[in-house]
Amino acid sequence: MVNEIQGQSGKLCKEPLPQTDCGAGSCGALCRQLKHGTGRCIRGFEGKYECFCVFKCSS
């Protein structure tokens, strides 16, 4: 599921990356590799951290 958000540089998309964990920079590395974006770990339900990738939406 990809969510669109409006940013200063145009439309950005946010997508969870469940195939990675939030240890040792793996979230950011996978996001850069797959989407050329920025990965962030956010605490989700039950205190578990989830990787979200923010990237420029493709037109």
PyMOL Python script that loads the backbone (N, CA, C, O; Angstrom):
from pymol import cmd

cmd.read_pdbstr("""\
ATOM      1  N   MET A   1       0.847  -1.172   0.000  1.00  0.00           N
ATOM      2  CA  MET A   1       0.000   0.000   0.000  1.00  0.00           C
ATOM      3  C   MET A   1       0.892   1.235   0.000  1.00  0.00           C
ATOM      4  O   MET A   1       1.754   1.378   0.868  1.00  0.00           O
ATOM      5  N   VAL A   2       0.694   2.124  -0.962  1.00  0.00           N
ATOM      6  CA  VAL A   2       1.480   3.343  -1.086  1.00  0.00           C
ATOM      7  C   VAL A   2       0.576   4.519  -0.794  1.00  0.00           C
ATOM      8  O   VAL A   2      -0.513   4.624  -1.358  1.00  0.00           O
ATOM      9  N   ASN A   3       1.017   5.405   0.084  1.00  0.00           N
ATOM     10  CA  ASN A   3       0.272   6.618   0.399  1.00  0.00           C
ATOM     11  C   ASN A   3       0.969   7.807  -0.232  1.00  0.00           C
ATOM     12  O   ASN A   3       2.196   7.897  -0.188  1.00  0.00           O
ATOM     13  N   GLU A   4       0.188   8.744  -0.834  1.00  0.00           N
ATOM     14  CA  GLU A   4       0.744   9.972  -1.387  1.00  0.00           C
ATOM     15  C   GLU A   4       0.643  11.079  -0.356  1.00  0.00           C
ATOM     16  O   GLU A   4      -0.354  11.192   0.358  1.00  0.00           O
ATOM     17  N   ILE A   5       1.694  11.901  -0.283  1.00  0.00           N
ATOM     18  CA  ILE A   5       1.689  13.079   0.576  1.00  0.00           C
ATOM     19  C   ILE A   5       2.250  14.240  -0.225  1.00  0.00           C
ATOM     20  O   ILE A   5       3.093  14.038  -1.099  1.00  0.00           O
ATOM     21  N   GLN A   6       1.794  15.461   0.061  1.00  0.00           N
ATOM     22  CA  GLN A   6       2.265  16.637  -0.659  1.00  0.00           C
ATOM     23  C   GLN A   6       3.440  17.232   0.099  1.00  0.00           C
ATOM     24  O   GLN A   6       3.310  17.578   1.273  1.00  0.00           O
ATOM     25  N   GLY A   7       4.585  17.354  -0.560  1.00  0.00           N
ATOM     26  CA  GLY A   7       5.778  17.925   0.059  1.00  0.00           C
ATOM     27  C   GLY A   7       6.201  19.182  -0.669  1.00  0.00           C
ATOM     28  O   GLY A   7       5.592  19.559  -1.670  1.00  0.00           O
ATOM     29  N   GLN A   8       7.237  19.832  -0.176  1.00  0.00           N
ATOM     30  CA  GLN A   8       7.724  21.058  -0.797  1.00  0.00           C
ATOM     31  C   GLN A   8       8.258  20.797  -2.201  1.00  0.00           C
ATOM     32  O   GLN A   8       8.178  21.672  -3.063  1.00  0.00           O
ATOM     33  N   SER A   9       8.793  19.620  -2.438  1.00  0.00           N
ATOM     34  CA  SER A   9       9.377  19.311  -3.743  1.00  0.00           C
ATOM     35  C   SER A   9       8.428  18.513  -4.629  1.00  0.00           C
ATOM     36  O   SER A   9       8.882  17.848  -5.560  1.00  0.00           O
ATOM     37  N   GLY A  10       7.141  18.557  -4.371  1.00  0.00           N
ATOM     38  CA  GLY A  10       6.175  17.807  -5.171  1.00  0.00           C
ATOM     39  C   GLY A  10       5.575  16.668  -4.380  1.00  0.00           C
ATOM     40  O   GLY A  10       5.652  16.637  -3.152  1.00  0.00           O
ATOM     41  N   LYS A  11       4.977  15.730  -5.094  1.00  0.00           N
ATOM     42  CA  LYS A  11       4.316  14.614  -4.423  1.00  0.00           C
ATOM     43  C   LYS A  11       5.329  13.571  -3.982  1.00  0.00           C
ATOM     44  O   LYS A  11       6.218  13.171  -4.733  1.00  0.00           O
ATOM     45  N   LEU A  12       5.164  13.152  -2.750  1.00  0.00           N
ATOM     46  CA  LEU A  12       5.987  12.091  -2.188  1.00  0.00           C
ATOM     47  C   LEU A  12       5.089  10.913  -1.859  1.00  0.00           C
ATOM     48  O   LEU A  12       3.912  11.083  -1.544  1.00  0.00           O
ATOM     49  N   CYS A  13       5.651   9.733  -1.935  1.00  0.00           N
ATOM     50  CA  CYS A  13       4.917   8.525  -1.582  1.00  0.00           C
ATOM     51  C   CYS A  13       5.576   7.878  -0.370  1.00  0.00           C
ATOM     52  O   CYS A  13       6.782   8.004  -0.158  1.00  0.00           O
ATOM     53  N   LYS A  14       4.773   7.195   0.405  1.00  0.00           N
ATOM     54  CA  LYS A  14       5.259   6.495   1.593  1.00  0.00           C
ATOM     55  C   LYS A  14       4.773   5.063   1.507  1.00  0.00           C
ATOM     56  O   LYS A  14       3.589   4.809   1.285  1.00  0.00           O
ATOM     57  N   GLU A  15       5.699   4.125   1.685  1.00  0.00           N
ATOM     58  CA  GLU A  15       5.352   2.709   1.572  1.00  0.00           C
ATOM     59  C   GLU A  15       6.077   1.914   2.654  1.00  0.00           C
ATOM     60  O   GLU A  15       7.273   2.114   2.865  1.00  0.00           O
ATOM     61  N   PRO A  16       5.375   1.019   3.342  1.00  0.00           N
ATOM     62  CA  PRO A  16       6.055   0.163   4.316  1.00  0.00           C
ATOM     63  C   PRO A  16       6.917  -0.879   3.607  1.00  0.00           C
ATOM     64  O   PRO A  16       6.553  -1.371   2.538  1.00  0.00           O
ATOM     65  N   LEU A  17       8.045  -1.209   4.196  1.00  0.00           N
ATOM     66  CA  LEU A  17       8.917  -2.257   3.665  1.00  0.00           C
ATOM     67  C   LEU A  17       9.011  -3.369   4.710  1.00  0.00           C
ATOM     68  O   LEU A  17       9.956  -3.402   5.498  1.00  0.00           O
ATOM     69  N   PRO A  18       8.041  -4.273   4.718  1.00  0.00           N
ATOM     70  CA  PRO A  18       7.992  -5.310   5.749  1.00  0.00           C
ATOM     71  C   PRO A  18       9.091  -6.365   5.621  1.00  0.00           C
ATOM     72  O   PRO A  18       9.311  -7.138   6.553  1.00  0.00           O
ATOM     73  N   GLN A  19       9.781  -6.408   4.483  1.00  0.00           N
ATOM     74  CA  GLN A  19      10.792  -7.441   4.278  1.00  0.00           C
ATOM     75  C   GLN A  19      12.115  -7.120   4.962  1.00  0.00           C
ATOM     76  O   GLN A  19      13.062  -7.900   4.861  1.00  0.00           O
ATOM     77  N   THR A  20      12.198  -5.989   5.657  1.00  0.00           N
ATOM     78  CA  THR A  20      13.430  -5.653   6.360  1.00  0.00           C
ATOM     79  C   THR A  20      13.134  -5.285   7.804  1.00  0.00           C
ATOM     80  O   THR A  20      12.003  -4.943   8.152  1.00  0.00           O
ATOM     81  N   ASP A  21      14.150  -5.357   8.629  1.00  0.00           N
ATOM     82  CA  ASP A  21      13.989  -4.926  10.018  1.00  0.00           C
ATOM     83  C   ASP A  21      14.604  -3.537  10.163  1.00  0.00           C
ATOM     84  O   ASP A  21      15.012  -2.930   9.173  1.00  0.00           O
ATOM     85  N   CYS A  22      14.668  -3.045  11.366  1.00  0.00           N
ATOM     86  CA  CYS A  22      15.170  -1.693  11.592  1.00  0.00           C
ATOM     87  C   CYS A  22      16.541  -1.696  12.257  1.00  0.00           C
ATOM     88  O   CYS A  22      16.881  -0.756  12.975  1.00  0.00           O
ATOM     89  N   GLY A  23      17.320  -2.727  12.029  1.00  0.00           N
ATOM     90  CA  GLY A  23      18.633  -2.799  12.640  1.00  0.00           C
ATOM     91  C   GLY A  23      19.746  -2.471  11.664  1.00  0.00           C
ATOM     92  O   GLY A  23      19.654  -2.793  10.480  1.00  0.00           O
ATOM     93  N   ALA A  24      20.784  -1.839  12.150  1.00  0.00           N
ATOM     94  CA  ALA A  24      22.043  -1.606  11.430  1.00  0.00           C
ATOM     95  C   ALA A  24      21.868  -0.925  10.077  1.00  0.00           C
ATOM     96  O   ALA A  24      22.598  -1.237   9.137  1.00  0.00           O
ATOM     97  N   GLY A  25      20.927  -0.014   9.961  1.00  0.00           N
ATOM     98  CA  GLY A  25      20.769   0.759   8.737  1.00  0.00           C
ATOM     99  C   GLY A  25      20.141   0.020   7.578  1.00  0.00           C
ATOM    100  O   GLY A  25      20.156   0.526   6.456  1.00  0.00           O
ATOM    101  N   SER A  26      19.586  -1.166   7.808  1.00  0.00           N
ATOM    102  CA  SER A  26      19.028  -1.944   6.700  1.00  0.00           C
ATOM    103  C   SER A  26      17.786  -1.291   6.097  1.00  0.00           C
ATOM    104  O   SER A  26      17.541  -1.445   4.900  1.00  0.00           O
ATOM    105  N   CYS A  27      17.010  -0.578   6.878  1.00  0.00           N
ATOM    106  CA  CYS A  27      15.810   0.095   6.373  1.00  0.00           C
ATOM    107  C   CYS A  27      16.197   1.164   5.351  1.00  0.00           C
ATOM    108  O   CYS A  27      15.653   1.196   4.248  1.00  0.00           O
ATOM    109  N   GLY A  28      17.126   2.028   5.715  1.00  0.00           N
ATOM    110  CA  GLY A  28      17.557   3.090   4.808  1.00  0.00           C
ATOM    111  C   GLY A  28      18.216   2.547   3.559  1.00  0.00           C
ATOM    112  O   GLY A  28      17.985   3.059   2.463  1.00  0.00           O
ATOM    113  N   ALA A  29      19.035   1.515   3.707  1.00  0.00           N
ATOM    114  CA  ALA A  29      19.740   0.935   2.562  1.00  0.00           C
ATOM    115  C   ALA A  29      18.761   0.300   1.576  1.00  0.00           C
ATOM    116  O   ALA A  29      18.902   0.479   0.366  1.00  0.00           O
ATOM    117  N   LEU A  30      17.776  -0.435   2.077  1.00  0.00           N
ATOM    118  CA  LEU A  30      16.812  -1.083   1.199  1.00  0.00           C
ATOM    119  C   LEU A  30      15.936  -0.051   0.496  1.00  0.00           C
ATOM    120  O   LEU A  30      15.623  -0.210  -0.684  1.00  0.00           O
ATOM    121  N   CYS A  31      15.543   0.989   1.195  1.00  0.00           N
ATOM    122  CA  CYS A  31      14.720   2.040   0.597  1.00  0.00           C
ATOM    123  C   CYS A  31      15.488   2.741  -0.529  1.00  0.00           C
ATOM    124  O   CYS A  31      14.932   2.981  -1.601  1.00  0.00           O
ATOM    125  N   ARG A  32      16.752   3.067  -0.294  1.00  0.00           N
ATOM    126  CA  ARG A  32      17.568   3.690  -1.342  1.00  0.00           C
ATOM    127  C   ARG A  32      17.695   2.773  -2.553  1.00  0.00           C
ATOM    128  O   ARG A  32      17.604   3.223  -3.695  1.00  0.00           O
ATOM    129  N   GLN A  33      17.904   1.502  -2.298  1.00  0.00           N
ATOM    130  CA  GLN A  33      18.101   0.542  -3.378  1.00  0.00           C
ATOM    131  C   GLN A  33      16.822   0.336  -4.198  1.00  0.00           C
ATOM    132  O   GLN A  33      16.872   0.321  -5.428  1.00  0.00           O
ATOM    133  N   LEU A  34      15.686   0.178  -3.528  1.00  0.00           N
ATOM    134  CA  LEU A  34      14.447  -0.139  -4.232  1.00  0.00           C
ATOM    135  C   LEU A  34      13.733   1.074  -4.812  1.00  0.00           C
ATOM    136  O   LEU A  34      13.194   1.010  -5.917  1.00  0.00           O
ATOM    137  N   LYS A  35      13.727   2.184  -4.065  1.00  0.00           N
ATOM    138  CA  LYS A  35      12.888   3.324  -4.442  1.00  0.00           C
ATOM    139  C   LYS A  35      13.654   4.634  -4.590  1.00  0.00           C
ATOM    140  O   LYS A  35      13.060   5.661  -4.919  1.00  0.00           O
ATOM    141  N   HIS A  36      14.953   4.613  -4.354  1.00  0.00           N
ATOM    142  CA  HIS A  36      15.771   5.841  -4.372  1.00  0.00           C
ATOM    143  C   HIS A  36      15.199   6.865  -3.389  1.00  0.00           C
ATOM    144  O   HIS A  36      15.115   8.055  -3.691  1.00  0.00           O
ATOM    145  N   GLY A  37      14.810   6.381  -2.214  1.00  0.00           N
ATOM    146  CA  GLY A  37      14.186   7.233  -1.215  1.00  0.00           C
ATOM    147  C   GLY A  37      14.915   7.186   0.114  1.00  0.00           C
ATOM    148  O   GLY A  37      16.070   6.770   0.199  1.00  0.00           O
ATOM    149  N   THR A  38      14.212   7.621   1.147  1.00  0.00           N
ATOM    150  CA  THR A  38      14.753   7.682   2.500  1.00  0.00           C
ATOM    151  C   THR A  38      13.946   6.760   3.404  1.00  0.00           C
ATOM    152  O   THR A  38      12.726   6.889   3.499  1.00  0.00           O
ATOM    153  N   GLY A  39      14.620   5.837   4.062  1.00  0.00           N
ATOM    154  CA  GLY A  39      13.957   4.906   4.961  1.00  0.00           C
ATOM    155  C   GLY A  39      13.939   5.429   6.388  1.00  0.00           C
ATOM    156  O   GLY A  39      14.920   5.999   6.867  1.00  0.00           O
ATOM    157  N   ARG A  40      12.828   5.231   7.053  1.00  0.00           N
ATOM    158  CA  ARG A  40      12.677   5.636   8.450  1.00  0.00           C
ATOM    159  C   ARG A  40      12.006   4.507   9.221  1.00  0.00           C
ATOM    160  O   ARG A  40      11.073   3.869   8.733  1.00  0.00           O
ATOM    161  N   CYS A  41      12.491   4.278  10.412  1.00  0.00           N
ATOM    162  CA  CYS A  41      11.858   3.300  11.296  1.00  0.00           C
ATOM    163  C   CYS A  41      10.908   4.023  12.232  1.00  0.00           C
ATOM    164  O   CYS A  41      11.286   4.977  12.911  1.00  0.00           O
ATOM    165  N   ILE A  42       9.680   3.558  12.256  1.00  0.00           N
ATOM    166  CA  ILE A  42       8.631   4.169  13.063  1.00  0.00           C
ATOM    167  C   ILE A  42       8.052   3.101  13.970  1.00  0.00           C
ATOM    168  O   ILE A  42       7.799   1.972  13.547  1.00  0.00           O
ATOM    169  N   ARG A  43       7.844   3.481  15.241  1.00  0.00           N
ATOM    170  CA  ARG A  43       7.269   2.521  16.180  1.00  0.00           C
ATOM    171  C   ARG A  43       5.800   2.314  15.839  1.00  0.00           C
ATOM    172  O   ARG A  43       5.007   3.256  15.837  1.00  0.00           O
ATOM    173  N   GLY A  44       5.457   1.072  15.554  1.00  0.00           N
ATOM    174  CA  GLY A  44       4.087   0.728  15.187  1.00  0.00           C
ATOM    175  C   GLY A  44       3.334   0.148  16.360  1.00  0.00           C
ATOM    176  O   GLY A  44       3.648   0.414  17.520  1.00  0.00           O
ATOM    177  N   PHE A  45       2.346  -0.641  16.039  1.00  0.00           N
ATOM    178  CA  PHE A  45       1.532  -1.278  17.061  1.00  0.00           C
ATOM    179  C   PHE A  45       2.373  -2.248  17.889  1.00  0.00           C
ATOM    180  O   PHE A  45       3.333  -2.839  17.394  1.00  0.00           O
ATOM    181  N   GLU A  46       2.007  -2.396  19.110  1.00  0.00           N
ATOM    182  CA  GLU A  46       2.661  -3.307  20.047  1.00  0.00           C
ATOM    183  C   GLU A  46       4.136  -2.971  20.263  1.00  0.00           C
ATOM    184  O   GLU A  46       4.907  -3.828  20.695  1.00  0.00           O
ATOM    185  N   GLY A  47       4.535  -1.732  19.967  1.00  0.00           N
ATOM    186  CA  GLY A  47       5.901  -1.296  20.215  1.00  0.00           C
ATOM    187  C   GLY A  47       6.934  -1.797  19.222  1.00  0.00           C
ATOM    188  O   GLY A  47       8.128  -1.554  19.393  1.00  0.00           O
ATOM    189  N   LYS A  48       6.488  -2.491  18.190  1.00  0.00           N
ATOM    190  CA  LYS A  48       7.401  -3.030  17.173  1.00  0.00           C
ATOM    191  C   LYS A  48       7.725  -1.940  16.150  1.00  0.00           C
ATOM    192  O   LYS A  48       6.836  -1.218  15.700  1.00  0.00           O
ATOM    193  N   TYR A  49       9.015  -1.828  15.786  1.00  0.00           N
ATOM    194  CA  TYR A  49       9.425  -0.843  14.794  1.00  0.00           C
ATOM    195  C   TYR A  49       9.188  -1.374  13.392  1.00  0.00           C
ATOM    196  O   TYR A  49       9.413  -2.550  13.105  1.00  0.00           O
ATOM    197  N   GLU A  50       8.725  -0.470  12.514  1.00  0.00           N
ATOM    198  CA  GLU A  50       8.463  -0.823  11.128  1.00  0.00           C
ATOM    199  C   GLU A  50       9.224   0.128  10.218  1.00  0.00           C
ATOM    200  O   GLU A  50       9.378   1.309  10.528  1.00  0.00           O
ATOM    201  N   CYS A  51       9.699  -0.396   9.095  1.00  0.00           N
ATOM    202  CA  CYS A  51      10.435   0.393   8.121  1.00  0.00           C
ATOM    203  C   CYS A  51       9.461   1.011   7.119  1.00  0.00           C
ATOM    204  O   CYS A  51       8.665   0.307   6.498  1.00  0.00           O
ATOM    205  N   PHE A  52       9.535   2.339   6.969  1.00  0.00           N
ATOM    206  CA  PHE A  52       8.742   3.040   5.958  1.00  0.00           C
ATOM    207  C   PHE A  52       9.693   3.763   5.025  1.00  0.00           C
ATOM    208  O   PHE A  52      10.677   4.360   5.464  1.00  0.00           O
ATOM    209  N   CYS A  53       9.396   3.707   3.740  1.00  0.00           N
ATOM    210  CA  CYS A  53      10.209   4.339   2.715  1.00  0.00           C
ATOM    211  C   CYS A  53       9.455   5.532   2.150  1.00  0.00           C
ATOM    212  O   CYS A  53       8.304   5.395   1.736  1.00  0.00           O
ATOM    213  N   VAL A  54      10.096   6.714   2.127  1.00  0.00           N
ATOM    214  CA  VAL A  54       9.515   7.915   1.546  1.00  0.00           C
ATOM    215  C   VAL A  54      10.317   8.228   0.283  1.00  0.00           C
ATOM    216  O   VAL A  54      11.544   8.317   0.319  1.00  0.00           O
ATOM    217  N   PHE A  55       9.603   8.393  -0.831  1.00  0.00           N
ATOM    218  CA  PHE A  55      10.254   8.590  -2.128  1.00  0.00           C
ATOM    219  C   PHE A  55       9.375   9.427  -3.041  1.00  0.00           C
ATOM    220  O   PHE A  55       8.183   9.585  -2.778  1.00  0.00           O
ATOM    221  N   LYS A  56       9.951   9.967  -4.115  1.00  0.00           N
ATOM    222  CA  LYS A  56       9.174  10.737  -5.084  1.00  0.00           C
ATOM    223  C   LYS A  56       8.259   9.804  -5.843  1.00  0.00           C
ATOM    224  O   LYS A  56       8.688   8.761  -6.335  1.00  0.00           O
ATOM    225  N   CYS A  57       6.985  10.184  -5.937  1.00  0.00           N
ATOM    226  CA  CYS A  57       6.010   9.375  -6.655  1.00  0.00           C
ATOM    227  C   CYS A  57       6.335   9.393  -8.145  1.00  0.00           C
ATOM    228  O   CYS A  57       6.723  10.424  -8.695  1.00  0.00           O
ATOM    229  N   SER A  58       6.175   8.257  -8.781  1.00  0.00           N
ATOM    230  CA  SER A  58       6.367   8.222 -10.231  1.00  0.00           C
ATOM    231  C   SER A  58       5.091   8.713 -10.892  1.00  0.00           C
ATOM    232  O   SER A  58       3.986   8.461 -10.410  1.00  0.00           O
ATOM    233  N   SER A  59       5.258   9.408 -11.989  1.00  0.00           N
ATOM    234  CA  SER A  59       4.079  10.013 -12.645  1.00  0.00           C
ATOM    235  C   SER A  59       3.327   9.029 -13.504  1.00  0.00           C
ATOM    236  O   SER A  59       2.320   9.387 -14.116  1.00  0.00           O
TER     237      SER A  59
END
""", "prot")
cmd.dss("prot")
cmd.show_as("cartoon", "prot")
cmd.util.cbc("prot")
cmd.orient("prot")
